[in-house]
Amino acid sequence: MIIRNATADDLSSIVTLLKASLGETLVPKSEALWRWKHEDNPFGASYVLLAELDNQLIGLRAFLQWKWQNKNGIYKTVRAVDTATHPNHQGKGLFKKLTLQAVADCKHDGVDFVFNTPNEKSRPGYLKMGWVDQGPMPISIKPVRPVSILINKLKGITASDESHLPIADWNILTGLPEIISHTDRHLQTIVSKAYVHWRYAINPLLAYSFITDHKSYLLVYRMKSQGSIRECRIADVFALHASVDYQDLRKQFRKMLALQKADVASISHANFQRWKSSFGALFIKMKGPLVTLKQLAIDDVGFQNVKMNSAWNYSIGDMELF
């Protein structure tokens, strides 16, 4: 068996392996999706390792590049994302072998740490390979239409995924001021209009929309239905000017919730704390996805700080699966 880095010539075989390993789920497996996610990322192309046996791909492991910053500087990191093992070779330790090799390669390249949000099934495997729990990402939830939630639940009505606003015209990005990157003590994604365009405007998996005054703020959201509840998920809020028009943001936020017929609104607790003057009261702090980390090139003191949940200012958009 050979373990090697992926090349552009492997793309078709990679998609074939993903389909054989994972099947045709709600997440499509296509060359276009792979290119968007792993090649067009403004932080750089992903680290992708392949396992090959008798000229056939039997396993892959992909780490998505990401960059965070705080007042101490920039952190080069990766997010553990896609993995696949051919059905004929599962249960042979291939996932672990590829993951540990990818970890070693990233550390050699100066990557500071790995982060991800594994599910309960995969989390024990990561912990055995040296990942550590940071804890659950705090989420703030606001009931918008509690009576509607109760009625829908009693009647067994399933919430609609339908959007009540026109399709978002992301071309407005070109005319907006550049996004301001805050550099305080909290870790946050290094953002730019190029990042927003990649992450939200041309995302082939999820449909995002936004509200903006075109001069001081940009709020990105998507609608998600869960059973009888229609949720407005606030993925990110960006400042476009040192002086944000919080009053207008609050007005447009309320109008958007009404037009979208949202039953609840959700936002990362860190983003809520930063922008709470625009979102009002009645937000309830809850536990979100569990975050795990693995130390690579970052020193011990730096990693101890990174491990603290309070050191982060991540948004839902940073951590949601895509």
Beta strands, then each sheet from edge to edge (+ up, - down):
strand 1: 2-5
strand 2: 47-53
strand 3: 56-70
strand 4: 73-85
strand 5: 113-116
strand 6: 132-143
strand 7: 188-189
strand 8: 209-212
strand 9: 217-226
strand 10: 229-239
strand 11: 264-268
strand 12: 284-295
sheet 1: 1+ 2- 3+ 4- 5- 12+ 6- 11+ 10+ 9- 8+
sheet 2: 1+ 2- 3+ 7-
end
